[in-house]
Amino acid sequence: MFRVVIVGAAGRMGRRLVANVLDAADCELAGATEIVGSPFLGSDAGELAGCGHCGVAVGDDLAAAVKNADVVINFSTGGVIEATRTATSAGCAAVIGTTALEDGEKRQLRQMADQGARIVFAPNMSVGVNLLFHLCREVAGILGEDYDIEVIEMHHNQKKDAPSGTAVRLAEVICEAHDWEYDEVVRNGRAGLVGARTRNEIGMHALRGGDVVGDHTVIFATGGERLELTHKASSRDTFARGALRAARFLMTAEAGLYDMQDVLNLRERK
Ligand code: NAD
């Protein structure tokens, strides 16, 4: 039985994480935190998640919460590096799902791992999406550079960052397959007189609307045909279940910075 703290417990993902932890047979909810000043401080985390009273109140003191925990799962939209430092310096593993971390912040995660922390960081924790990363790498390698590649993502109208972390990762995977530099080839949207499409570019398009949980399509188009690979998430539970799988993986992992390719053992199948 491992003990889990959820950071950002009142958020859309935080509530599904709490619900999935309460539902799982092999873990228990040891704590739930929110940002200082949140109107949800003091609320019962289970009630917020729609699962009934669980006896864990949402607090703002992560350092106190981690004393009683094995792993911290963090899909919050702020203070991720500080929270990860608090968790890992207390000996907890950390699962981070927050997207839009800066390069400098990712470097700090790497440094923490080099100093002995166990961390899974993945912009998308769904099993299907991680297979999509794997398939895109394969398909890009097989089709070669004769195919124009475009990435389209759609998310709900409250999403703050664009393009999604998953769309960025899809483009990164394709860049790795083609030996391209991300910053040189990715075109975020197109507007105005941009001229004909160049050969080595990846178009990125972010759609926002309604309550869409997360759709991603990668299009490979050439004269006479196009191949489209699509993943659609219909519930946030897919990410929450993936995060719990990552937490289980960390319970026996060595120190390191991992992603879902490691958790799902897809890296060796490259
Ligand atoms: P949300 O706005 O509904 O929830 C974020 C929560 O974090 C809020 O309750 C906010 O108060 C809390 N928060 C902000 N700063 C905090 C701090 N310093 N300490 C504690 N709590 C803090 O957002 P969401 O839709 O739940 O998404 C959250 C993040 O997860 C986003 O970055 C999103 O892109 C990402 N996400 C990742 C995956 C994945 O599989 N990796 C899936 C879905 C969403």
Residues whose N, C-alpha, C, O or C-beta is under 5 A from the ligand:
A	BS01	NAD	V7 G8 A10 G11 R12 M13 G14 T33 E34 I35 F75 S76 T77 G78 G79 G97 T98 T99 A122 P123 N124 M125 S126 F239
